[in-house]
């Protein structure tokens, strides 16, 4: 933070200086709510427009049936409906982002106004009764340190933050994290984007399970089966085209169609297991791709953030492109559930092609998934700490000194989980010499903490 010639503060990293976090969150919350209201109104009008278009299509269909209009007139409401559907999807996506942005600023205000207990993830799944301090220090649970800090929207982000709270790190690692947190604290728009881009972490899958899926042994010979399936699909299309053009009889086309349909049924079990098994991981990796793409567009000052952005960005085995590729294959598989497309999918071995593509994807990218998630999780964990630092800029970072004699010196240390207005701060110093520190207080007053 520096001061300009006119006496005003400015932030050289990313955004104009924000000296009042409470005011910032209130203003941004009002802006997000106003945008959400506008988008919700647009959503209602588009819904009504789509209904009206369907009614117009039905009425025009009746007129065409009576011979009053040409069949080509049906293309007008059909095209209008398709256009409205595209616009409607975009409006709904923008509405979700606006609502999540409002949630982000509501949570920020609640934390600054000491109304945060019970809001957000509590990290219950990380509770370990055998841990030396996690239970006594309220690291996890309602009103815990984890709930105060976390803004992670992926399981990997929660796991990274929980790991940091449960174990120490060497001085070099801590200093690199401090530098990264300072950098991210100056980037509220980026941190909000990380929050709004992610899905509800409770609907995702834990990283160990996702990694296990990515590196599990194949259930199908992806490369060979995909080549054969594509060849058979091309063959049946060519046979049908030849029959329609009168260049060949229908017998080969019908024979190939029946053969493909039967082959697809024979592989139905493995195909279903592969594609259903990829459904949740693909959604999780889709959120990862959005996070990684956003990180790649940011120009960080901290060295560790630059390294993380590089690990998530372009290069050999581009994780963003790879994750979106997997999502496309899973979405294409969903097409075959459409009643109109289902017969076509059967003769094209659609499910087998999609499953073989997923298996080929796992063979190529599966071993890299763990590294992707680790980098994304670390970025989210740093953003969580940066959000706390943004709201409490007067809370200093610990200064780590290199030396042989252990020293702990704290000035005005206060309990982070107590309201700031009532928390009592104390100075504590522990040096290498033998010392006796007496902590007194009534029963259940927090002496252990």
N, C-alpha and C positions, 0 to 999 in steps of 0.2 A: 504494500500500500504506500503510495507516495502522494505528495502535495503539489498541485500546480502553482504557477506564478500568481494566479489570482486568489490563492488561498484555498481553493476547492480541492477535494480529494479526487483521485482517479485511479482506476485499476488498469495497469498496462497489459494484463493477461487476456481478458476475454470480454468483459462487460463493464459498463459504467459502475463506479463505486456505489455500493449499497451500504449506507451507514446505519439504517434502521431495518433489521430483518423483519420485525413485526409488521411495519408499514408495507414493506415489500410484499410479504405474503398476503396481506389483506387486499392490496391493490390487484395483485395477480389473481387471487381467488375471485374477486368481483369480475375481472375480465374473463376468466374461464367460465364462470356461471352465465355471464351474458352471452358468450359465444355458444355455449351449450343450449341456451334457450332459443337462440336464433336457428341453430341447426335442428333442434327438435321441432320447431314450427315448420321448417322446410321438409323435414322427414314426414310430417303429417300430410302436408300438401302433396308430396310425391306419392304417398300411399294412396291418397284419394285419386290422384291422377292415374295411377296404374289400374285401380279398380274401374275408373271411368273408361279407360282404354280397352279393358277386357270386355266391358259391356258394349262398347262401340263395335268391337270386333265380332261379338256374338250377333248384334243387330245387323251388321253389314253381311255377316255370313248368311243370315236368314234372307236378306235381300238378294244376295248372289244365288242362293238356292232357288229363289223364285224367278231368277233370270232377269232381275231388274238392273243388275250391275255386272261388270266383268269380274272374273276371279282375281284379276290383278289388283283390284281395289283393296283386297284383304291385306296387301303388302303395306299399306299406309299405317293402319293401327298396329300391325305386327311390328313394323320398324319403330314406331313411336314407343311401343311397350318395351322393346329391347333397349332403346335409348334411355327411357326412364329408369329401367332396372339398373343400368350402368351408373347413372347419376345417383340413384338411391343408395347403391352400395357404397359409393364414395362418401355420401353424406353420413351414412351410418358409421363408417370408419372414422370420419372426422368427429362425430358426436362421441364415440367411445374415447377418443384421445382427449377431447375437451373435458369429459367427465372424469377421466383419470387425472388430468391436470388439476381439476378442482380438488380431487381427493388428495393429491400431492400437497397442495397449499393448505388444505384443511389440516392435514397431519402436521405440517410445519408449524402452523399457528398453535395447534394443540400442545406441541412439545415446548414451544416458547412460553406458553401461558400455563404450563404445568397441568394440562388436561389430557395428557397422553396415555395414562395408565389404562390398559385394556384395548388400546387402538393398535392395529398392526399385528404382525406375526410375533408370537411369544417365544418361538424356538423350543417348544416342549419336546420335540423329537431329539433334541441334542442333550437332554438331561442325562447325567451319568451319576448315579448315587455313590460311585466309588471315586469320583474326582476329588482331589484334595481341597478345593475351595469353591467349586461351582455352585453347590447348594447353599453354603453359608453366605456367599456374597451375592446371591440372587442374580446369577448370570443369565438364567433362563426362567421363563414363566411370565405370568401376568405381572406387570410393573417391574420387569427385570431390566438389566443393562442392555440385553439383546433387543428387547422391545423398544427401548429408548433410542437405540442407534440405527436399527436396520431400515433400509429403504430398498433392499434387494427384491427383485421381481422374478428371479429364477432360483431354482434349488441350488445351483452352483454358487450363486452369490451368498445365499444364506449359509451354506456349508463353509465357505471361505471365512466369513465374518465369525462364525461360531468357532472355527479352528483357531483364529487369532485370539479370541477371548479365553480359550482353554489352554493355550500354551504360549510361552514366551518366544522371543526372537533375539538374534544377535544385534549388536548396536548398529552395524551397517545396514541391516534390513530395516530396522526401526527408523533410521534417518531417511532412507529412501522412501518409506511409507509417509513420513512426515512431509517430505517435499511434495509427494504426489497429492496428499490431502490438501496442502496449501493451494496447489494449482487447481484442483477440482473445486475447492470452496469458492474460488473466484469465477466459477462457470455455472451459475444457477440454471441457465437454459439447457445446458448439456445434461446436468443431473436430472432435471425434469424430464427430458427426452428419454433417458434410461428408464425412468419409472413408468412413463406412459407407453413406451414401446413394448414392455414386457407384459405377459399375461398374469393371471392370478397364480401365484406360486403353488397354491394348494391344488390346482388342477394339473400340475406338471408331474414329472417323475424325478426321483432322487438321482443324483449324478452316478453313484455306483451302479444302479440298475440300467441307466442309459449307456454307460460305458460297457457293461456286461452284454447288453444287446448288440452294441456296435462291433464287438470283437468275438461274438459267439460263433461256433462252427456253422458253416453254411448248411441250409436245408435243401437247397437246389444248386445244381451246377450252373450258376448264373450265366457265364459267358457262352457255353455251348448251347444251353436251352434257349437263350435269347436269340442267338443266330438262327437256330432251327425254327423257332416260333415266328420270327420275322420272315423267313423264307416261305413258310407255309402260308402266312397271311398274304404276302405278295402273290403267291401262286393262286390262291383262291380268288383274289381280286382280279388278276389277269384272266383267269378262266371265266369269271362272270362277265368281264368286259368283252371278251371274245364272243361269248354266247349272245350278249345283247346286240353286238354288232353283226351277228349272223356269220361270224368267221369260224365258229365251232359249235358243236351240239352242247346242250345243257348238261349232259351226263357227267363230263369231267368236273364241271363246276359244282354240281350237286354232290358228287362223290367226295370232292375235297372239303366242301362245307361240312358234310357229315363226319368225315375223318377228323377235322379240326375240332368240331364240337365234342366228339367222343374223347379225343386226346385231352381237351381242356377239363372234362369231367374226371378223367383218370388222375390228373394232377391237382384236382380240386382241393384235397386236404392240405398238402404242402403249400400250395398257393395261398390258401386262406390263412394259414399260420404265419407265413412270411409277411403278408400285407397287413393283417390285423396286428401283428407284433410291431410293425413299423408305424402304426397310426399315431400313438402317443409320442414316441421319440421324434417323429417328424414335426409335430407341433412344437415340441420343446426346442428343437434345432431351428425351427422357423423363427421363434423368438430370439434365439441366439444370433441368427443371421441379421435380424433388425438391429440388435445391439452392436454387433460387430461392424455393420455398415456405418452406423452413426459414429462409432469411435474412430473409424477410418477417415471421417470427414473433419474431425477436430484436430487442431494444431496445438499440441500440448507443449508446455515448457519443461515439465519435470521429465527427467530421463526415464524413470520407470514407466511412466504413462506412455512415452514414445515407444518403449519396448513392447508394451502390451498392445498398443494400437498396431504395431508392426506385425505382431503374432496373429492378430485378428484380421489383417488386411490382405491385400493382393499378394500374389506370389505363387509358388508351386503348391498345388492343391488348395487353391483359394477357398477358405472355409465358408465365406459368404455364398459364393456361387455353388459350392458343393451342398450346403444345407438347403438352399432353395431348389436345387435339382432334386433332392430326395423328396421335398414337399410336393413338387410337381408330379412325381411318379405316384405318390400316394393319392393325390387329388385325381389324377387320371384313372386310377383304379375305381374311385367312387363313381365315375361316369357309368360303369357297367351296371349299376343298380337302377339306372333309368330304364323304365319299361320299354321305351322306344329303342334305346341303344343296346339293350341286353342281347337281342338276337344277333345283331351285328358284332358285338363284343365276343359272342360265343364262337363264331366262325373265324374271327380274326385272332383267336387265342389271346385276347386282350389281357385277361388276368394273369396268364402265364408270362406274357411279355413284361408286364409291370413288376411281377414278383421277381423275375430274372434280373430286371434292371436294379431292383432294390438289393438283391444279393450281390450283384456286381458292384454297387455303390459301397456296400459294407466291406467287400474285399479290398476296395481301393482306399476308402477314407476311414474305415472303422478304427484302425490303430491311432489315427490322429485326433479322434473325438475327445479323448481324455485331456490332451493339451489345449484344445479349443476351450473346453469347459473351465479348465483351471485358469486360463487367462481372463475369460469373461467373468468368472466368479471373483477373481482378485480385483478387477475393475469395479464391480458392483460393491464389494466390501470397502474399497477406498472411497467410493462415492458416498456410502453410508456414513463413514467417519467425517467426510468433508461436509456433509449436510449438517452434522452436529457442530462442526467448527464454524460453519457459516452463521448458524444461529447463536453461538456462544463464542464470539471472537475473543473475548477477554479470558477465556480458559486457555492457559498456555500449554504448549507442548513441553513434555519433559526434556531437559537438557542432559544429554548423555556425555559423561566425561570418561576419557580413557585413563586408566590408572590401575595400580595393583591393590590399593586399599579400597574396599567397598564402602560407599557412602550413599545414604539416602537422606536428602534434605528437601522438605516440602514446606511451603509457606501458604497459609490460609487454605488448607485442604478441607474440602467439604464433600459430603456424600452426594454423588451425582443423581441418586434416585429420589432424594428429598426435594420438596419445593425450595427454590432458591431463597424465598423470603423467610423461611424458617430454619434452613440448614445452618448449623453452627460450624464455622471454619476454625481449624486449629493448625498450629505449626508443629511439625514433627521432624526430628533429626535423628538418624541412626548412623553412627560412625563405626570404624573398625575396633575401637576400644570397647571393653566390656561395659554394657549399659543395662539398666533396668527401666523398662517403660511400663508404667502403671496406667491402666485404663479403667476408670471407675464409672459406675452408673447403675441405675435401677434395673430390675429384672426385665428382660425383653426390650431393652432400650437400644440395642444395636452395638453392644461392646465388641462382639466378634467381628462385625463388619468394620 
